[in-house]
Amino acid sequence: MGAEGRQRIDKWLFFSRAVKSRSLAAKLVVAGRVRINRDKAAQASDLVKPGDVLTITLDRRIFVWKVLGAGVRRGPAEEARTLYEDMSPPPTPKADTLPDAIPALREAGTGRPTKRERRQTDRLLGED
């Protein structure tokens, strides 16, 4: 570890179980997906200390974690959770988002729509 409880960001992300390996953590930092106190982390060797707020973008999700301490090893999940406080906003409920697909206008089990039926559906949806 470094002085004053400081630690490299790639090691800290690995110890906190945000990523599976240090090399993935380094790639995440270099790609600009990690911010330390609102500033983009430029290198994997940037240091974090207790009190820093990290904003991490992973798989279309945004995590906001407050660093509580430096890690010593990559231990079990319970140990990793002691390294940060999760301040992430709650995920949006599925009911508030728009559906990805339009519900079927046909009865189930009636087979594929004909060309005429597809045209009618397109007209109803305003896709003329």
N, CA, C and O atoms as CSV, one atom per row, in Angstrom:
chain,resi,resn,atom,element,x,y,z
A,1,MET,N,N,0.831,-1.182,0.000
A,1,MET,CA,C,0.000,0.000,0.000
A,1,MET,C,C,0.871,1.240,0.000
A,1,MET,O,O,2.077,1.161,0.235
A,2,GLY,N,N,0.269,2.371,-0.261
A,2,GLY,CA,C,1.008,3.617,-0.280
A,2,GLY,C,C,0.857,4.364,1.029
A,2,GLY,O,O,0.298,3.855,2.000
A,3,ALA,N,N,1.358,5.561,1.030
A,3,ALA,CA,C,1.258,6.391,2.216
A,3,ALA,C,C,-0.177,6.868,2.407
A,3,ALA,O,O,-0.925,7.036,1.444
A,4,GLU,N,N,-0.549,7.086,3.679
A,4,GLU,CA,C,-1.850,7.648,4.033
A,4,GLU,C,C,-3.032,6.806,3.565
A,4,GLU,O,O,-4.120,7.348,3.371
A,5,GLY,N,N,-2.858,5.520,3.381
A,5,GLY,CA,C,-3.959,4.667,2.965
A,5,GLY,C,C,-4.334,4.830,1.508
A,5,GLY,O,O,-5.441,4.465,1.114
A,6,ARG,N,N,-3.450,5.364,0.711
A,6,ARG,CA,C,-3.721,5.527,-0.717
A,6,ARG,C,C,-3.435,4.216,-1.444
A,6,ARG,O,O,-2.610,3.414,-1.008
A,7,GLN,N,N,-4.135,4.017,-2.560
A,7,GLN,CA,C,-3.955,2.791,-3.320
A,7,GLN,C,C,-4.231,3.069,-4.796
A,7,GLN,O,O,-5.039,3.932,-5.138
A,8,ARG,N,N,-3.552,2.329,-5.658
A,8,ARG,CA,C,-3.787,2.458,-7.097
A,8,ARG,C,C,-5.243,2.113,-7.411
A,8,ARG,O,O,-5.821,1.212,-6.803
A,9,ILE,N,N,-5.822,2.830,-8.355
A,9,ILE,CA,C,-7.229,2.621,-8.694
A,9,ILE,C,C,-7.471,1.232,-9.269
A,9,ILE,O,O,-8.511,0.633,-8.994
A,10,ASP,N,N,-6.539,0.703,-10.061
A,10,ASP,CA,C,-6.755,-0.628,-10.632
A,10,ASP,C,C,-6.747,-1.705,-9.551
A,10,ASP,O,O,-7.546,-2.640,-9.605
A,11,LYS,N,N,-5.856,-1.584,-8.573
A,11,LYS,CA,C,-5.832,-2.551,-7.467
A,11,LYS,C,C,-7.099,-2.432,-6.629
A,11,LYS,O,O,-7.680,-3.438,-6.222
A,12,TRP,N,N,-7.529,-1.178,-6.370
A,12,TRP,CA,C,-8.710,-0.977,-5.542
A,12,TRP,C,C,-9.953,-1.560,-6.225
A,12,TRP,O,O,-10.770,-2.202,-5.564
A,13,LEU,N,N,-10.107,-1.348,-7.530
A,13,LEU,CA,C,-11.256,-1.904,-8.260
A,13,LEU,C,C,-11.239,-3.429,-8.227
A,13,LEU,O,O,-12.288,-4.066,-8.136
A,14,PHE,N,N,-10.044,-4.009,-8.303
A,14,PHE,CA,C,-9.903,-5.462,-8.249
A,14,PHE,C,C,-10.243,-5.987,-6.854
A,14,PHE,O,O,-10.970,-6.972,-6.726
A,15,PHE,N,N,-9.728,-5.344,-5.819
A,15,PHE,CA,C,-9.999,-5.780,-4.453
A,15,PHE,C,C,-11.465,-5.597,-4.070
A,15,PHE,O,O,-11.995,-6.378,-3.279
A,16,SER,N,N,-12.127,-4.579,-4.617
A,16,SER,CA,C,-13.528,-4.318,-4.288
A,16,SER,C,C,-14.485,-5.165,-5.126
A,16,SER,O,O,-15.703,-5.054,-4.986
A,17,ARG,N,N,-13.935,-6.004,-5.991
A,17,ARG,CA,C,-14.704,-6.913,-6.829
A,17,ARG,C,C,-15.589,-6.200,-7.846
A,17,ARG,O,O,-16.629,-6.726,-8.242
A,18,ALA,N,N,-15.184,-5.013,-8.267
A,18,ALA,CA,C,-15.900,-4.324,-9.334
A,18,ALA,C,C,-15.599,-5.000,-10.663
A,18,ALA,O,O,-16.452,-5.031,-11.550
A,19,VAL,N,N,-14.389,-5.544,-10.809
A,19,VAL,CA,C,-13.964,-6.255,-12.022
A,19,VAL,C,C,-13.290,-7.560,-11.618
A,19,VAL,O,O,-12.948,-7.773,-10.455
A,20,LYS,N,N,-13.111,-8.425,-12.608
A,20,LYS,CA,C,-12.567,-9.759,-12.316
A,20,LYS,C,C,-11.047,-9.815,-12.277
A,20,LYS,O,O,-10.488,-10.732,-11.674
A,21,SER,N,N,-10.362,-8.864,-12.900
A,21,SER,CA,C,-8.901,-8.898,-12.893
A,21,SER,C,C,-8.344,-7.479,-12.900
A,21,SER,O,O,-9.046,-6.524,-13.232
A,22,ARG,N,N,-7.069,-7.357,-12.528
A,22,ARG,CA,C,-6.441,-6.040,-12.530
A,22,ARG,C,C,-6.275,-5.517,-13.935
A,22,ARG,O,O,-6.363,-4.310,-14.162
A,23,SER,N,N,-6.033,-6.415,-14.896
A,23,SER,CA,C,-5.880,-5.949,-16.278
A,23,SER,C,C,-7.204,-5.391,-16.799
A,23,SER,O,O,-7.201,-4.409,-17.542
A,24,LEU,N,N,-8.330,-5.993,-16.428
A,24,LEU,CA,C,-9.630,-5.440,-16.815
A,24,LEU,C,C,-9.869,-4.093,-16.128
A,24,LEU,O,O,-10.447,-3.183,-16.723
A,25,ALA,N,N,-9.427,-3.970,-14.888
A,25,ALA,CA,C,-9.553,-2.705,-14.173
A,25,ALA,C,C,-8.739,-1.618,-14.864
A,25,ALA,O,O,-9.205,-0.489,-15.011
A,26,ALA,N,N,-7.531,-1.955,-15.285
A,26,ALA,CA,C,-6.678,-0.986,-15.975
A,26,ALA,C,C,-7.319,-0.553,-17.298
A,26,ALA,O,O,-7.300,0.627,-17.648
A,27,LYS,N,N,-7.882,-1.515,-18.026
A,27,LYS,CA,C,-8.550,-1.184,-19.295
A,27,LYS,C,C,-9.757,-0.290,-19.057
A,27,LYS,O,O,-10.019,0.620,-19.844
A,28,LEU,N,N,-10.489,-0.538,-17.987
A,28,LEU,CA,C,-11.661,0.265,-17.644
A,28,LEU,C,C,-11.253,1.712,-17.359
A,28,LEU,O,O,-11.927,2.651,-17.783
A,29,VAL,N,N,-10.163,1.876,-16.652
A,29,VAL,CA,C,-9.685,3.219,-16.312
A,29,VAL,C,C,-9.194,3.945,-17.560
A,29,VAL,O,O,-9.537,5.108,-17.774
A,30,VAL,N,N,-8.403,3.276,-18.376
A,30,VAL,CA,C,-7.850,3.896,-19.577
A,30,VAL,C,C,-8.963,4.254,-20.567
A,30,VAL,O,O,-8.842,5.228,-21.309
A,31,ALA,N,N,-10.043,3.470,-20.579
A,31,ALA,CA,C,-11.171,3.743,-21.472
A,31,ALA,C,C,-11.996,4.941,-21.006
A,31,ALA,O,O,-12.902,5.374,-21.717
A,32,GLY,N,N,-11.701,5.475,-19.838
A,32,GLY,CA,C,-12.401,6.654,-19.349
A,32,GLY,C,C,-13.725,6.343,-18.677
A,32,GLY,O,O,-14.597,7.209,-18.606
A,33,ARG,N,N,-13.893,5.128,-18.183
A,33,ARG,CA,C,-15.147,4.722,-17.546
A,33,ARG,C,C,-15.112,4.845,-16.024
A,33,ARG,O,O,-16.040,4.411,-15.341
A,34,VAL,N,N,-14.046,5.435,-15.498
A,34,VAL,CA,C,-13.923,5.617,-14.049
A,34,VAL,C,C,-13.599,7.082,-13.780
A,34,VAL,O,O,-12.710,7.662,-14.401
A,35,ARG,N,N,-14.337,7.664,-12.844
A,35,ARG,CA,C,-14.084,9.042,-12.425
A,35,ARG,C,C,-13.778,9.045,-10.926
A,35,ARG,O,O,-14.415,8.341,-10.143
A,36,ILE,N,N,-12.808,9.840,-10.559
A,36,ILE,CA,C,-12.447,10.016,-9.150
A,36,ILE,C,C,-12.800,11.450,-8.790
A,36,ILE,O,O,-12.205,12.391,-9.315
A,37,ASN,N,N,-13.764,11.615,-7.898
A,37,ASN,CA,C,-14.238,12.947,-7.507
A,37,ASN,C,C,-14.576,13.808,-8.731
A,37,ASN,O,O,-14.143,14.956,-8.832
A,38,ARG,N,N,-15.341,13.246,-9.644
A,38,ARG,CA,C,-15.840,13.895,-10.869
A,38,ARG,C,C,-14.788,14.115,-11.945
A,38,ARG,O,O,-15.126,14.610,-13.020
A,39,ASP,N,N,-13.531,13.769,-11.703
A,39,ASP,CA,C,-12.476,13.910,-12.705
A,39,ASP,C,C,-12.161,12.539,-13.281
A,39,ASP,O,O,-12.039,11.562,-12.543
A,40,LYS,N,N,-12.028,12.468,-14.608
A,40,LYS,CA,C,-11.705,11.189,-15.230
A,40,LYS,C,C,-10.346,10.704,-14.756
A,40,LYS,O,O,-9.379,11.464,-14.699
A,41,ALA,N,N,-10.292,9.448,-14.425
A,41,ALA,CA,C,-9.016,8.835,-14.064
A,41,ALA,C,C,-8.248,8.601,-15.359
A,41,ALA,O,O,-8.748,7.938,-16.269
A,42,ALA,N,N,-7.048,9.135,-15.444
A,42,ALA,CA,C,-6.285,9.070,-16.687
A,42,ALA,C,C,-5.493,7.775,-16.806
A,42,ALA,O,O,-5.333,7.245,-17.906
A,43,GLN,N,N,-4.998,7.264,-15.689
A,43,GLN,CA,C,-4.125,6.100,-15.705
A,43,GLN,C,C,-4.531,5.121,-14.620
A,43,GLN,O,O,-5.190,5.482,-13.645
A,44,ALA,N,N,-4.126,3.878,-14.812
A,44,ALA,CA,C,-4.404,2.853,-13.805
A,44,ALA,C,C,-3.614,3.107,-12.525
A,44,ALA,O,O,-3.940,2.552,-11.475
A,45,SER,N,N,-2.586,3.933,-12.603
A,45,SER,CA,C,-1.762,4.206,-11.423
A,45,SER,C,C,-2.274,5.390,-10.605
A,45,SER,O,O,-1.657,5.751,-9.602
A,46,ASP,N,N,-3.383,5.999,-11.010
A,46,ASP,CA,C,-3.959,7.079,-10.202
A,46,ASP,C,C,-4.321,6.532,-8.823
A,46,ASP,O,O,-4.734,5.379,-8.692
A,47,LEU,N,N,-4.163,7.363,-7.806
A,47,LEU,CA,C,-4.362,6.911,-6.434
A,47,LEU,C,C,-5.733,7.325,-5.911
A,47,LEU,O,O,-6.232,8.409,-6.211
A,48,VAL,N,N,-6.331,6.426,-5.116
A,48,VAL,CA,C,-7.573,6.743,-4.413
A,48,VAL,C,C,-7.297,6.650,-2.918
A,48,VAL,O,O,-6.415,5.913,-2.476
A,49,LYS,N,N,-8.068,7.412,-2.153
A,49,LYS,CA,C,-7.910,7.414,-0.703
A,49,LYS,C,C,-9.297,7.392,-0.078
A,49,LYS,O,O,-10.279,7.694,-0.756
A,50,PRO,N,N,-9.397,7.045,1.190
A,50,PRO,CA,C,-10.703,7.064,1.844
A,50,PRO,C,C,-11.337,8.454,1.738
A,50,PRO,O,O,-10.685,9.471,1.974
A,51,GLY,N,N,-12.620,8.470,1.379
A,51,GLY,CA,C,-13.341,9.716,1.200
A,51,GLY,C,C,-13.564,10.080,-0.257
A,51,GLY,O,O,-14.443,10.884,-0.567
A,52,ASP,N,N,-12.772,9.493,-1.164
A,52,ASP,CA,C,-12.961,9.751,-2.594
A,52,ASP,C,C,-14.273,9.128,-3.067
A,52,ASP,O,O,-14.699,8.091,-2.559
A,53,VAL,N,N,-14.899,9.770,-4.035
A,53,VAL,CA,C,-16.125,9.242,-4.624
A,53,VAL,C,C,-15.806,8.800,-6.040
A,53,VAL,O,O,-15.333,9.591,-6.856
A,54,LEU,N,N,-16.067,7.530,-6.328
A,54,LEU,CA,C,-15.808,6.961,-7.651
A,54,LEU,C,C,-17.119,6.810,-8.407
A,54,LEU,O,O,-18.128,6.389,-7.841
A,55,THR,N,N,-17.098,7.154,-9.678
A,55,THR,CA,C,-18.224,6.920,-10.567
A,55,THR,C,C,-17.734,5.926,-11.610
A,55,THR,O,O,-16.823,6.224,-12.383
A,56,ILE,N,N,-18.341,4.748,-11.627
A,56,ILE,CA,C,-17.881,3.652,-12.471
A,56,ILE,C,C,-19.005,3.268,-13.423
A,56,ILE,O,O,-20.137,3.046,-12.992
A,57,THR,N,N,-18.697,3.189,-14.717
A,57,THR,CA,C,-19.678,2.773,-15.715
A,57,THR,C,C,-19.354,1.344,-16.132
A,57,THR,O,O,-18.293,1.077,-16.697
A,58,LEU,N,N,-20.276,0.430,-15.850
A,58,LEU,CA,C,-20.112,-0.987,-16.195
A,58,LEU,C,C,-21.396,-1.510,-16.808
A,58,LEU,O,O,-22.457,-1.393,-16.195
A,59,ASP,N,N,-21.332,-2.079,-17.994
A,59,ASP,CA,C,-22.469,-2.764,-18.606
A,59,ASP,C,C,-23.768,-1.969,-18.522
A,59,ASP,O,O,-24.768,-2.468,-18.006
A,60,ARG,N,N,-23.758,-0.756,-19.018
A,60,ARG,CA,C,-24.949,0.105,-19.056
A,60,ARG,C,C,-25.479,0.475,-17.674
A,60,ARG,O,O,-26.625,0.906,-17.549
A,61,ARG,N,N,-24.679,0.315,-16.661
A,61,ARG,CA,C,-25.062,0.705,-15.303
A,61,ARG,C,C,-24.012,1.666,-14.773
A,61,ARG,O,O,-22.841,1.594,-15.145
A,62,ILE,N,N,-24.438,2.552,-13.913
A,62,ILE,CA,C,-23.529,3.519,-13.314
A,62,ILE,C,C,-23.514,3.279,-11.804
A,62,ILE,O,O,-24.556,3.272,-11.148
A,63,PHE,N,N,-22.318,3.084,-11.278
A,63,PHE,CA,C,-22.142,2.888,-9.847
A,63,PHE,C,C,-21.464,4.123,-9.270
A,63,PHE,O,O,-20.515,4.649,-9.852
A,64,VAL,N,N,-21.950,4.574,-8.142
A,64,VAL,CA,C,-21.320,5.673,-7.410
A,64,VAL,C,C,-20.932,5.105,-6.052
A,64,VAL,O,O,-21.787,4.785,-5.226
A,65,TRP,N,N,-19.619,4.985,-5.839
A,65,TRP,CA,C,-19.106,4.378,-4.622
A,65,TRP,C,C,-18.205,5.363,-3.894
A,65,TRP,O,O,-17.378,6.036,-4.510
A,66,LYS,N,N,-18.371,5.441,-2.591
A,66,LYS,CA,C,-17.481,6.239,-1.752
A,66,LYS,C,C,-16.448,5.298,-1.156
A,66,LYS,O,O,-16.801,4.296,-0.534
A,67,VAL,N,N,-15.192,5.613,-1.342
A,67,VAL,CA,C,-14.104,4.769,-0.850
A,67,VAL,C,C,-14.018,4.903,0.666
A,67,VAL,O,O,-13.888,6.006,1.197
A,68,LEU,N,N,-14.093,3.761,1.359
A,68,LEU,CA,C,-13.994,3.756,2.823
A,68,LEU,C,C,-12.619,3.319,3.308
A,68,LEU,O,O,-12.228,3.624,4.435
A,69,GLY,N,N,-11.891,2.611,2.465
A,69,GLY,CA,C,-10.569,2.155,2.870
A,69,GLY,C,C,-9.840,1.494,1.718
A,69,GLY,O,O,-10.424,1.217,0.670
A,70,ALA,N,N,-8.561,1.246,1.924
A,70,ALA,CA,C,-7.749,0.566,0.926
A,70,ALA,C,C,-7.822,-0.937,1.167
A,70,ALA,O,O,-7.921,-1.393,2.306
A,71,GLY,N,N,-7.774,-1.688,0.094
A,71,GLY,CA,C,-7.831,-3.139,0.209
A,71,GLY,C,C,-6.460,-3.734,0.440
A,71,GLY,O,O,-5.438,-3.151,0.078
A,72,VAL,N,N,-6.457,-4.910,1.052
A,72,VAL,CA,C,-5.214,-5.634,1.293
A,72,VAL,C,C,-5.122,-6.830,0.359
A,72,VAL,O,O,-4.038,-7.204,-0.089
A,73,ARG,N,N,-6.279,-7.426,0.071
A,73,ARG,CA,C,-6.321,-8.603,-0.793
A,73,ARG,C,C,-7.699,-8.687,-1.432
A,73,ARG,O,O,-8.621,-7.972,-1.038
A,74,ARG,N,N,-7.831,-9.558,-2.414
A,74,ARG,CA,C,-9.132,-9.801,-3.018
A,74,ARG,C,C,-9.765,-10.955,-2.243
A,74,ARG,O,O,-9.511,-12.125,-2.527
A,75,GLY,N,N,-10.574,-10.610,-1.283
A,75,GLY,CA,C,-11.181,-11.601,-0.418
A,75,GLY,C,C,-12.617,-11.875,-0.814
A,75,GLY,O,O,-13.022,-11.581,-1.939
A,76,PRO,N,N,-13.389,-12.436,0.105
A,76,PRO,CA,C,-14.797,-12.720,-0.171
A,76,PRO,C,C,-15.602,-11.431,-0.354
A,76,PRO,O,O,-15.133,-10.341,-0.028
A,77,ALA,N,N,-16.807,-11.574,-0.875
A,77,ALA,CA,C,-17.650,-10.426,-1.188
A,77,ALA,C,C,-17.947,-9.578,0.050
A,77,ALA,O,O,-17.995,-8.351,-0.042
A,78,GLU,N,N,-18.145,-10.210,1.196
A,78,GLU,CA,C,-18.422,-9.457,2.422
A,78,GLU,C,C,-17.249,-8.543,2.778
A,78,GLU,O,O,-17.440,-7.410,3.219
A,79,GLU,N,N,-16.053,-9.047,2.582
A,79,GLU,CA,C,-14.859,-8.240,2.852
A,79,GLU,C,C,-14.741,-7.107,1.833
A,79,GLU,O,O,-14.351,-5.994,2.188
A,80,ALA,N,N,-15.069,-7.377,0.593
A,80,ALA,CA,C,-14.985,-6.361,-0.453
A,80,ALA,C,C,-15.987,-5.232,-0.206
A,80,ALA,O,O,-15.693,-4.074,-0.500
A,81,ARG,N,N,-17.168,-5.556,0.331
A,81,ARG,CA,C,-18.189,-4.531,0.591
A,81,ARG,C,C,-17.787,-3.555,1.688
A,81,ARG,O,O,-18.375,-2.481,1.810
A,82,THR,N,N,-16.787,-3.924,2.486
A,82,THR,CA,C,-16.332,-3.008,3.533
A,82,THR,C,C,-15.415,-1.916,2.968
A,82,THR,O,O,-15.084,-0.964,3.676
A,83,LEU,N,N,-15.008,-2.043,1.720
A,83,LEU,CA,C,-14.113,-1.060,1.111
A,83,LEU,C,C,-14.849,0.158,0.575
A,83,LEU,O,O,-14.223,1.188,0.321
A,84,TYR,N,N,-16.180,0.065,0.395
A,84,TYR,CA,C,-16.914,1.179,-0.207
A,84,TYR,C,C,-18.318,1.284,0.375
A,84,TYR,O,O,-18.844,0.345,0.971
A,85,GLU,N,N,-18.901,2.458,0.179
A,85,GLU,CA,C,-20.306,2.709,0.501
A,85,GLU,C,C,-21.003,2.977,-0.818
A,85,GLU,O,O,-20.596,3.866,-1.566
A,86,ASP,N,N,-22.047,2.219,-1.113
A,86,ASP,CA,C,-22.762,2.350,-2.380
A,86,ASP,C,C,-23.711,3.542,-2.303
A,86,ASP,O,O,-24.648,3.545,-1.505
A,87,MET,N,N,-23.467,4.548,-3.128
A,87,MET,CA,C,-24.307,5.740,-3.182
A,87,MET,C,C,-25.023,5.838,-4.531
A,87,MET,O,O,-25.492,6.911,-4.912
A,88,SER,N,N,-25.104,4.720,-5.249
A,88,SER,CA,C,-25.715,4.699,-6.579
A,88,SER,C,C,-27.197,5.017,-6.496
A,88,SER,O,O,-27.865,4.637,-5.534
A,89,PRO,N,N,-27.718,5.716,-7.506
A,89,PRO,CA,C,-29.162,5.945,-7.535
A,89,PRO,C,C,-29.876,4.622,-7.796
A,89,PRO,O,O,-29.326,3.745,-8.463
A,90,PRO,N,N,-31.085,4.468,-7.281
A,90,PRO,CA,C,-31.793,3.206,-7.523
A,90,PRO,C,C,-32.092,3.033,-9.010
A,90,PRO,O,O,-32.348,4.018,-9.703
A,91,PRO,N,N,-32.065,1.798,-9.508
A,91,PRO,CA,C,-32.349,1.577,-10.930
A,91,PRO,C,C,-33.793,1.956,-11.254
A,91,PRO,O,O,-34.686,1.844,-10.413
A,92,THR,N,N,-33.998,2.401,-12.479
A,92,THR,CA,C,-35.347,2.785,-12.881
A,92,THR,C,C,-36.222,1.551,-12.971
A,92,THR,O,O,-35.781,0.515,-13.468
A,93,PRO,N,N,-37.456,1.644,-12.499
A,93,PRO,CA,C,-38.349,0.486,-12.587
A,93,PRO,C,C,-38.666,0.162,-14.048
A,93,PRO,O,O,-38.705,1.048,-14.902
A,94,LYS,N,N,-38.886,-1.093,-14.308
A,94,LYS,CA,C,-39.146,-1.551,-15.669
A,94,LYS,C,C,-40.450,-0.989,-16.217
A,94,LYS,O,O,-40.572,-0.816,-17.429
A,95,ALA,N,N,-41.432,-0.697,-15.362
A,95,ALA,CA,C,-42.731,-0.216,-15.818
A,95,ALA,C,C,-42.637,1.194,-16.401
A,95,ALA,O,O,-43.444,1.558,-17.257
A,96,ASP,N,N,-41.663,1.995,-15.951
A,96,ASP,CA,C,-41.532,3.359,-16.440
A,96,ASP,C,C,-40.865,3.442,-17.806
A,96,ASP,O,O,-41.028,4.440,-18.509
A,97,THR,N,N,-40.129,2.427,-18.188
A,97,THR,CA,C,-39.438,2.451,-19.468
A,97,THR,C,C,-40.360,1.979,-20.580
A,97,THR,O,O,-41.340,1.274,-20.339
A,98,LEU,N,N,-40.032,2.375,-21.790
A,98,LEU,CA,C,-40.815,1.953,-22.938
A,98,LEU,C,C,-40.514,0.495,-23.266
A,98,LEU,O,O,-39.376,0.050,-23.117
A,99,PRO,N,N,-41.504,-0.238,-23.704
A,99,PRO,CA,C,-41.228,-1.637,-24.052
A,99,PRO,C,C,-40.371,-1.709,-25.310
A,99,PRO,O,O,-40.451,-0.847,-26.185
A,100,ASP,N,N,-39.545,-2.758,-25.381
A,100,ASP,CA,C,-38.683,-2.938,-26.540
A,100,ASP,C,C,-39.470,-3.410,-27.754
A,100,ASP,O,O,-39.142,-3.062,-28.888
A,101,ALA,N,N,-40.488,-4.189,-27.518
A,101,ALA,CA,C,-41.258,-4.743,-28.631
A,101,ALA,C,C,-42.722,-4.340,-28.486
A,101,ALA,O,O,-43.219,-4.117,-27.381
A,102,ILE,N,N,-43.391,-4.253,-29.619
A,102,ILE,CA,C,-44.814,-3.927,-29.636
A,102,ILE,C,C,-45.585,-5.210,-29.364
A,102,ILE,O,O,-45.287,-6.245,-29.959
A,103,PRO,N,N,-46.566,-5.158,-28.478
A,103,PRO,CA,C,-47.318,-6.380,-28.199
A,103,PRO,C,C,-48.032,-6.884,-29.456
A,103,PRO,O,O,-48.433,-6.102,-30.318
A,104,ALA,N,N,-48.177,-8.173,-29.535
A,104,ALA,CA,C,-48.792,-8.797,-30.708
A,104,ALA,C,C,-50.260,-8.406,-30.822
A,104,ALA,O,O,-50.981,-8.345,-29.826
A,105,LEU,N,N,-50.686,-8.142,-32.053
A,105,LEU,CA,C,-52.085,-7.795,-32.315
A,105,LEU,C,C,-52.879,-9.016,-32.749
A,105,LEU,O,O,-54.068,-8.909,-33.053
A,106,ARG,N,N,-52.241,-10.160,-32.780
A,106,ARG,CA,C,-52.886,-11.391,-33.237
A,106,ARG,C,C,-53.083,-12.339,-32.059
A,106,ARG,O,O,-52.402,-12.242,-31.038
A,107,GLU,N,N,-53.999,-13.225,-32.219
A,107,GLU,CA,C,-54.211,-14.263,-31.217
A,107,GLU,C,C,-53.043,-15.234,-31.258
A,107,GLU,O,O,-52.512,-15.524,-32.330
A,108,ALA,N,N,-52.651,-15.724,-30.130
A,108,ALA,CA,C,-51.557,-16.685,-30.067
A,108,ALA,C,C,-51.955,-17.972,-30.769
A,108,ALA,O,O,-53.074,-18.460,-30.608
A,109,GLY,N,N,-51.032,-18.515,-31.546
A,109,GLY,CA,C,-51.273,-19.786,-32.216
A,109,GLY,C,C,-51.989,-19.673,-33.551
A,109,GLY,O,O,-52.405,-20.693,-34.100
A,110,THR,N,N,-52.150,-18.469,-34.094
A,110,THR,CA,C,-52.849,-18.327,-35.383
A,110,THR,C,C,-51.887,-18.305,-36.555
A,110,THR,O,O,-52.314,-18.074,-37.687
A,111,GLY,N,N,-50.623,-18.535,-36.326
A,111,GLY,CA,C,-49.666,-18.606,-37.424
A,111,GLY,C,C,-49.052,-17.261,-37.745
A,111,GLY,O,O,-49.258,-16.276,-37.035
A,112,ARG,N,N,-48.294,-17.237,-38.826
A,112,ARG,CA,C,-47.610,-16.012,-39.235
A,112,ARG,C,C,-48.597,-15.061,-39.911
A,112,ARG,O,O,-49.552,-15.501,-40.550
A,113,PRO,N,N,-48.360,-13.750,-39.767
A,113,PRO,CA,C,-49.262,-12.813,-40.433
A,113,PRO,C,C,-49.022,-12.798,-41.939
A,113,PRO,O,O,-47.911,-13.037,-42.410
A,114,THR,N,N,-50.076,-12.514,-42.675
A,114,THR,CA,C,-49.947,-12.389,-44.119
A,114,THR,C,C,-49.399,-11.005,-44.439
A,114,THR,O,O,-49.296,-10.148,-43.561
A,115,LYS,N,N,-49.049,-10.797,-45.704
A,115,LYS,CA,C,-48.525,-9.508,-46.117
A,115,LYS,C,C,-49.572,-8.416,-45.901
A,115,LYS,O,O,-49.245,-7.304,-45.487
A,116,ARG,N,N,-50.804,-8.738,-46.178
A,116,ARG,CA,C,-51.902,-7.784,-46.006
A,116,ARG,C,C,-52.050,-7.388,-44.522
A,116,ARG,O,O,-52.237,-6.215,-44.200
A,117,GLU,N,N,-51.966,-8.374,-43.640
A,117,GLU,CA,C,-52.084,-8.089,-42.212
A,117,GLU,C,C,-50.902,-7.249,-41.721
A,117,GLU,O,O,-51.074,-6.378,-40.868
A,118,ARG,N,N,-49.716,-7.503,-42.250
A,118,ARG,CA,C,-48.548,-6.702,-41.868
A,118,ARG,C,C,-48.724,-5.252,-42.293
A,118,ARG,O,O,-48.378,-4.338,-41.544
A,119,ARG,N,N,-49.263,-5.032,-43.497
A,119,ARG,CA,C,-49.494,-3.663,-43.980
A,119,ARG,C,C,-50.494,-2.943,-43.088
A,119,ARG,O,O,-50.311,-1.768,-42.770
A,120,GLN,N,N,-51.550,-3.641,-42.681
A,120,GLN,CA,C,-52.546,-3.034,-41.813
A,120,GLN,C,C,-51.930,-2.641,-40.462
A,120,GLN,O,O,-52.222,-1.578,-39.914
A,121,THR,N,N,-51.095,-3.501,-39.958
A,121,THR,CA,C,-50.416,-3.204,-38.688
A,121,THR,C,C,-49.526,-1.995,-38.834
A,121,THR,O,O,-49.490,-1.140,-37.949
A,122,ASP,N,N,-48.791,-1.907,-39.961
A,122,ASP,CA,C,-47.925,-0.765,-40.203
A,122,ASP,C,C,-48.725,0.530,-40.272
A,122,ASP,O,O,-48.284,1.561,-39.763
A,123,ARG,N,N,-49.891,0.483,-40.898
A,123,ARG,CA,C,-50.737,1.682,-40.998
A,123,ARG,C,C,-51.247,2.104,-39.623
A,123,ARG,O,O,-51.327,3.295,-39.322
A,124,LEU,N,N,-51.595,1.111,-38.781
A,124,LEU,CA,C,-52.085,1.431,-37.442
A,124,LEU,C,C,-51.008,2.107,-36.592
A,124,LEU,O,O,-51.301,2.961,-35.755
A,125,LEU,N,N,-49.762,1.709,-36.824
A,125,LEU,CA,C,-48.645,2.253,-36.059
A,125,LEU,C,C,-48.100,3.534,-36.657
A,125,LEU,O,O,-47.216,4.161,-36.073
A,126,GLY,N,N,-48.610,3.932,-37.807
A,126,GLY,CA,C,-48.152,5.165,-38.438
A,126,GLY,C,C,-46.841,5.039,-39.137
A,126,GLY,O,O,-46.116,6.029,-39.241
A,127,GLU,N,N,-46.492,3.873,-39.626
A,127,GLU,CA,C,-45.222,3.652,-40.315
A,127,GLU,C,C,-45.404,3.658,-41.822
A,127,GLU,O,O,-44.710,2.928,-42.529
A,128,ASP,N,N,-46.313,4.459,-42.318
A,128,ASP,CA,C,-46.533,4.558,-43.763
A,128,ASP,C,C,-45.427,5.255,-44.465
A,128,ASP,O,O,-45.473,5.414,-45.685
